Amino acid sequence: MATEDPRPPQNTVALGTGFGIGLLWWLMAATCLWSAYRGYAHDRYDWGLIWGLIGLLLAAAGTAAMFGTWWHLTRVHDD
């Protein structure tokens, strides 16, 4: 009979790497969203729309990187 360890796996290198990549994606997303804001402020609606969409996609990628890392480290078991 196998014993269950109630704690999640403690792989801090993988956790740091995943969250670091996610934060880099979020930094790029913030830069794009700032550029979109500046585009809208200067009546460049095409600029604002495209950079806004790119920023949202980068934010989604950053969120997915962080959530996916957390999910994998706490839900997937190596048996």
N, C-alpha and C positions, 0 to 999 in steps of 0.2 A: 504494500500500500504506500503510495507516494504521499509525502507531506507537502502541504501547500505553504509557501512563504507569503504572508499577507502584505509585505512591502513591495512596492514596484521596483523594477530593476534599477540599479544605481549606476548607470553608464553616463557619467558627467561629461565625458568627451563628446559623445554623440549628442547629448542634450545641448551642450554649449555650441556645437557646430550647427545643429539645426536651427536653434534660436538666433545664432549670429547671422546665418544666411537670411532668415526671416526678417531680422532687423535691417539688414542691408537692402532687402527688397522694399521694406517700408520707408527707408531713407530715400531711395530712388522714387518711390511713389509720392512722397511729400514734395520732393523737388519738382516733379511733373505737375502736381496739383498747384504748387506755387506759380509755376510758369503759366498754367491755365488761368489762374486768377489774374495774373498780370496781363494776359492776353485779353480777357474780358474787360479789364479796367481800361484798356487802350482801344476798345471797340474792334478788336480782332477776334470775332466770334469763331471763325474757322480754327484759329490757333487755340483758343480756349477749349473748344469742343474736342479736338484731337488729343491735346495734352491732358485734358480731363479724363478722357476714356483710357488713355495709356496709364495714367495715375491710378485709376480704379482697378485696372487689370493687375498692375504691380502690387497694389495693396492686397488684392485677393491672393496673389502668389505668395506674398509674405505671410499672410494669415494661414494659408494652406501649409507652408513650410513649418511654421511653428506648431500648428495643430497636429499635422501629420507626424512630426517628430515626437511630440508628447504622446499621441495615440499609439505609435509603434512601440515606444519604450514602456508604456504601462499596460497595453492590451495584448500585444503579440508575445507569445511564449515560445522559447526554444526548448522543445521536448526531445 
